[in-house]
Amino acid sequence: MVEDVVREVWRLFRARFWRTLIIVALLLAPLELGVEIVDPDLSSDDWWLWVGISASLIVIAFPWVIGAVIHDVAVEDRTPTDAYRKTAPRLPDLMISALVTTVGIILGTIALVVPGVLLMARWALVVPLIVVEGAPWREALGRSNELVRGRTWSVVLIFVLLTLIGAALVATPLLLGYFVLEGIIGAWLATLAIDTVSVAFFSFAPFVLYRRLTP
């Protein structure tokens, strides 16, 4: 299963790269630019603005953009903005599930790395279940756990491999942004490259797994 899923994710990444880039940029580009522009020095008067933008990225933007990319690949939305419009009603569930899974994974990792990794795998299908089936976040957590049961380490390996591939893909944009272009624009473009690859892999992998593991 591992090889087949990674191959399918890679196929989707190549086929839908520009579409995914547009979806990611629509929401994350202005927010990431705001993070780069605002001085992150907490001793300055703008520290609250930086914290607010960063919190918006974590709590709202990333769950929504991943949900939009998954919805787009699942139903072939007419336009990139449609992917956001059609997942907007599911945003509360996406946000709550993101908070719950993030806290659970962090606590599990702090306690002993393995539990955090296992939770990440067990909850891998939460977003597809929310945006494709319309499941509430509690139901999505429980059902994802049941669907992945017995395949947990295979799912872990899939995400490890995709993380390594993603790191190789963003190495050049990262070096270009931080060491060639430099400044705010360089950091912004490097961050967008990381966001696009990360969102693509962590959207397509759950979708492919969802399609394989659901009846």
Rosetta blueprint (number, residue, H / E / L):
1 M L
2 V H
3 E H
4 D H
5 V H
6 V H
7 R H
8 E H
9 V H
10 W H
11 R H
12 L H
13 F H
14 R H
15 A H
16 R L
17 F H
18 W H
19 R H
20 T H
21 L H
22 I H
23 I H
24 V H
25 A H
26 L H
27 L H
28 L H
29 A H
30 P H
31 L H
32 E H
33 L H
34 G H
35 V H
36 E H
37 I H
38 V L
39 D L
40 P L
41 D L
42 L L
43 S L
44 S L
45 D L
46 D L
47 W H
48 W H
49 L H
50 W H
51 V H
52 G H
53 I H
54 S H
55 A H
56 S H
57 L H
58 I H
59 V H
60 I H
61 A H
62 F H
63 P H
64 W H
65 V H
66 I H
67 G H
68 A H
69 V H
70 I H
71 H H
72 D H
73 V H
74 A H
75 V H
76 E L
77 D L
78 R L
79 T L
80 P H
81 T H
82 D H
83 A H
84 Y H
85 R H
86 K H
87 T H
88 A H
89 P H
90 R H
91 L H
92 P H
93 D H
94 L H
95 M H
96 I H
97 S H
98 A H
99 L H
100 V H
101 T H
102 T H
103 V H
104 G H
105 I H
106 I H
107 L H
108 G H
109 T H
110 I H
111 A H
112 L L
113 V H
114 V H
115 P H
116 G H
117 V H
118 L H
119 L H
120 M H
121 A H
122 R H
123 W L
124 A L
125 L L
126 V H
127 V H
128 P H
129 L H
130 I H
131 V H
132 V H
133 E H
134 G L
135 A L
136 P L
137 W H
138 R H
139 E H
140 A H
141 L H
142 G H
143 R H
144 S H
145 N H
146 E H
147 L H
148 V H
149 R L
150 G L
151 R L
152 T H
153 W H
154 S H
155 V H
156 V H
157 L H
158 I H
159 F H
160 V H
161 L H
162 L H
163 T H
164 L H
165 I H
166 G H
167 A H
168 A H
169 L H
170 V H
171 A H
172 T H
173 P H
174 L H
175 L H
176 L H
177 G H
178 Y H
179 F H
180 V H
181 L H
182 E L
183 G H
184 I H
185 I H
186 G H
187 A H
188 W H
189 L H
190 A H
191 T H
192 L H
193 A H
194 I H
195 D H
196 T H
197 V H
198 S H
199 V H
200 A H
201 F H
202 F H
203 S H
204 F H
205 A H
206 P H
207 F H
208 V H
209 L H
210 Y H
211 R H
212 R H
213 L H
214 T L
215 P L
